[in-house]
Amino acid sequence: MSITEGEVDDAIFAELHPPLPKQDAIVEANRCLFCFDAPCTQACPTHIDVPRFIKKITTGNLRGSALTILDSNILGASCSRVCPVEVLCEGACVMHRYNKKPIEIGLLQRHAMDHFYDAGAKLPVPALRPGLARVACIGGGPASLACAAELRMRGFDVTVFEAREWPGGLNTHGVAEYKLRAPDSLREVKFIESLGVEVKTGMRIGEIFQLEDLEREFGAIFIGSGLGPTEKMNIPGEDLHGVLDAVSYIGYYKLTRTGPIGRRVVVIGGGNTAIDAAIAAKMLGSGEVYMVYRRGEPEMPAFNFEYEHAKKMGINFLWQTAPVAIHGAENGYVKGLECVRTRMGEPDATGRSTPENAEGTNFQIPCDFVIVALGQSKLTKLLADKNIEFASGCVKTTGRSGQTTNPKYFAGGDCVSGGREVVDAVAEGKRAGVGIAKYLENRNG
Ligand SMILES: Cc1cc2nc3c(=O)[nH]c(=O)nc-3n(C[C@H](O)[C@H](O)[C@H](O)COP(=O)(O)OP(=O)(O)OC[C@H]3O[C@@H](n4cnc5c(N)ncnc54)[C@H](O)[C@@H]3O)c2cc1C
């Protein structure tokens, strides 16, 4: 068996939710009941005024509609593509009560945001307010971008420091191509730069620039550094050629438009990232794709609609199965994955059972490519010795504003939550922006 390179074919990687044609958008917008208590708005972590932006679509005021969205969520364009709307706004739509299809809020949001970007994505930029301290945001992902935009719109001078060559965080490097293309993520970053936010890439804080350097120059620091590399499995064979972690795999094919394909691929994990990697492997041209998960189908953490998508794509699932070793051929390439069957142990205090390996049930899956999707590690090293407390490896915040136990530092996004959705990172980034503004204004006043 051998790995070859497959290219991203735009037809095969067609968007999962293509845009609504103009007429369809108007018809769909007119289906909305414009509920006064708007459960959709409550279900959205950024609390976009959904009835209001949809109403504006019915009158053809697409810019006004986009401005309503941007008021709550500056990353409204990417969120319209990547949000798990089935469990957020659309999941809360009252149409469910009448056994009717929920309003396609995600697609309507995209309709308004696409119009805004097609028209040049212009917003009036407020002048910098003199005498205010500058703010640094660590990380160029959704949390930092939302925080930076909020502060800039309040007249603060903000700089985003991003370690990688390209900004946008997981929107650019992690979210599946068929949901959000890298150029669309980068277009959104350009928009935020057009508001006057400075985005410096290739700047990993903790390497050339230290936190002490930032502390000297900036009045407050927002930590939006997300999570670290994928967790290791700590089994033999992890360093063989043909073993890759899911986030690197997705980031690689998104930015290079090409990626390794195997004749038989095994993805290890049962979350949304594992599903994204398995589907990408299939779309790039791999033969059989298997997902190996150590618990059963009911315990799988991936969203149901992601699981259904994977089944439609022909992904095979091996439940109650755990990897124990990756075997290589003489040339150093993967030739198979050794697994063992698992059974669920006694439930712990939280009611969750841990799977246990069942002795003597080992078996081999011949394969040439293994993708590891076990969740990302926590990035705590950078913040050591800063009087910043952690809870289970995540940055601890003391209130809604995202302030940490060191008052000069605020935080939001995956580094606080341990990994949620883009819209959560945006909501936390914006709230921290408000909190930082208050902190600096009070200090000045
Ligand atoms: C494979 C995958 C698929 C996903 N798919 C979806 C999806 O479909 N829908 C959805 O809503 N969510 C999805 N998510 C989750 C979502 O991407 C994250 O919740 C969101 O991006 C978190 O934003 P963030 O800004 O906290 O972190 P990130 O997006 O991770 O951004 C953090 C940034 O900080 C940078 N950084 C780290 N350390 C430093 C440092 N020391 N100095 C400077 N910069 C630094 C990193 O390079 C990175 O760019 C997915 C996640 C993964 C892993």
The ligand as an SDF file (V2000), in Angstrom:
LIG
                    3D

 53 58  0  0  0  0  0  0  0  0999 V2000
  -10.7470   20.5630   12.7390 C   0  0  0  0  0  0  0  0  0  0  0  0
  -11.7090   21.5080   13.3940 C   0  0  0  0  0  0  0  0  0  0  0  0
  -12.9140   21.7860   12.7620 C   0  0  0  0  0  0  0  0  0  0  0  0
  -13.8110   22.6920   13.3430 C   0  0  0  0  0  0  0  0  0  0  0  0
  -14.9880   22.9340   12.7190 N   0  0  0  0  0  0  0  0  0  0  0  0
  -15.8610   23.8350   13.2380 C   0  0  0  0  0  0  0  0  0  0  0  0
  -17.0940   24.1150   12.5840 C   0  0  0  0  0  0  0  0  0  0  0  0
  -17.4150   23.5430   11.5500 O   0  0  0  0  0  0  0  0  0  0  0  0
  -17.8990   25.0610   13.1450 N   0  0  0  0  0  0  0  0  0  0  0  0
  -17.5670   25.7350   14.2980 C   0  0  0  0  0  0  0  0  0  0  0  0
  -18.3230   26.6080   14.7150 O   0  0  0  0  0  0  0  0  0  0  0  0
  -16.4180   25.4440   14.9520 N   0  0  0  0  0  0  0  0  0  0  0  0
  -15.5580   24.5280   14.4560 C   0  0  0  0  0  0  0  0  0  0  0  0
  -14.3930   24.2310   15.1260 N   0  0  0  0  0  0  0  0  0  0  0  0
  -14.0910   24.9420   16.3880 C   0  0  0  0  0  0  0  0  0  0  0  0
  -13.5940   26.3710   16.1160 C   0  0  0  0  0  0  0  0  0  0  0  0
  -12.7140   26.3700   15.0210 O   0  0  0  0  0  0  0  0  0  0  0  0
  -12.9240   26.9630   17.3510 C   0  0  0  0  0  0  0  0  0  0  0  0
  -13.8210   26.8760   18.4460 O   0  0  0  0  0  0  0  0  0  0  0  0
  -12.5480   28.4380   17.1480 C   0  0  0  0  0  0  0  0  0  0  0  0
  -11.7100   28.6030   16.0250 O   0  0  0  0  0  0  0  0  0  0  0  0
  -11.8220   28.9630   18.3920 C   0  0  0  0  0  0  0  0  0  0  0  0
  -11.3450   30.2520   18.1480 O   0  0  0  0  0  0  0  0  0  0  0  0
  -10.0780   30.8150   18.9690 P   0  0  0  0  0  0  0  0  0  0  0  0
   -9.8330   32.1790   18.4400 O   0  0  0  0  0  0  0  0  0  0  0  0
  -10.2870   30.6110   20.4100 O   0  0  0  0  0  0  0  0  0  0  0  0
   -8.8620   29.8370   18.5810 O   0  0  0  0  0  0  0  0  0  0  0  0
   -8.1570   29.5030   17.1650 P   0  0  0  0  0  0  0  0  0  0  0  0
   -9.1150   29.5620   16.0500 O   0  0  0  0  0  0  0  0  0  0  0  0
   -7.4470   28.2110   17.3990 O   0  0  0  0  0  0  0  0  0  0  0  0
   -7.1040   30.6500   17.0120 O   0  0  0  0  0  0  0  0  0  0  0  0
   -6.0180   30.7720   17.8930 C   0  0  0  0  0  0  0  0  0  0  0  0
   -4.8550   31.3980   17.1440 C   0  0  0  0  0  0  0  0  0  0  0  0
   -3.8220   31.7340   18.0800 O   0  0  0  0  0  0  0  0  0  0  0  0
   -2.5690   31.4890   17.4810 C   0  0  0  0  0  0  0  0  0  0  0  0
   -1.5710   31.3650   18.5420 N   0  0  0  0  0  0  0  0  0  0  0  0
   -1.4240   30.3500   19.4450 C   0  0  0  0  0  0  0  0  0  0  0  0
   -0.3950   30.6020   20.2780 N   0  0  0  0  0  0  0  0  0  0  0  0
    0.1030   31.8180   19.9040 C   0  0  0  0  0  0  0  0  0  0  0  0
    1.2030   32.6180   20.3870 C   0  0  0  0  0  0  0  0  0  0  0  0
    1.9640   32.2250   21.4170 N   0  0  0  0  0  0  0  0  0  0  0  0
    1.4530   33.7950   19.7600 N   0  0  0  0  0  0  0  0  0  0  0  0
    0.6890   34.2140   18.7020 C   0  0  0  0  0  0  0  0  0  0  0  0
   -0.3390   33.4750   18.2130 N   0  0  0  0  0  0  0  0  0  0  0  0
   -0.6350   32.2970   18.8160 C   0  0  0  0  0  0  0  0  0  0  0  0
   -2.8020   30.2250   16.6790 C   0  0  0  0  0  0  0  0  0  0  0  0
   -1.8340   30.0810   15.6510 O   0  0  0  0  0  0  0  0  0  0  0  0
   -4.2150   30.4570   16.1450 C   0  0  0  0  0  0  0  0  0  0  0  0
   -4.2050   31.0560   14.8700 O   0  0  0  0  0  0  0  0  0  0  0  0
  -13.4850   23.3250   14.5800 C   0  0  0  0  0  0  0  0  0  0  0  0
  -12.2920   23.0070   15.2240 C   0  0  0  0  0  0  0  0  0  0  0  0
  -11.4090   22.1080   14.6440 C   0  0  0  0  0  0  0  0  0  0  0  0
  -10.1370   21.7570   15.3680 C   0  0  0  0  0  0  0  0  0  0  0  0
  1  2  1  0
  2  3  1  0
  2 52  2  0
  3  4  2  0
  4  5  1  0
  4 50  1  0
  5  6  2  0
  6  7  1  0
  6 13  1  0
  7  8  2  0
  7  9  1  0
  9 10  1  0
 10 11  2  0
 10 12  1  0
 12 13  2  0
 13 14  1  0
 14 15  1  0
 14 50  1  0
 15 16  1  0
 16 17  1  0
 16 18  1  0
 18 19  1  0
 18 20  1  0
 20 21  1  0
 20 22  1  0
 22 23  1  0
 23 24  1  0
 24 25  2  0
 24 26  1  0
 24 27  1  0
 27 28  1  0
 28 29  2  0
 28 30  1  0
 28 31  1  0
 31 32  1  0
 32 33  1  0
 33 34  1  0
 33 48  1  0
 34 35  1  0
 35 36  1  0
 35 46  1  0
 36 37  1  0
 36 45  1  0
 37 38  2  0
 38 39  1  0
 39 40  1  0
 39 45  2  0
 40 41  1  0
 40 42  2  0
 42 43  1  0
 43 44  2  0
 44 45  1  0
 46 47  1  0
 46 48  1  0
 48 49  1  0
 50 51  2  0
 51 52  1  0
 52 53  1  0
M  END
$$$$
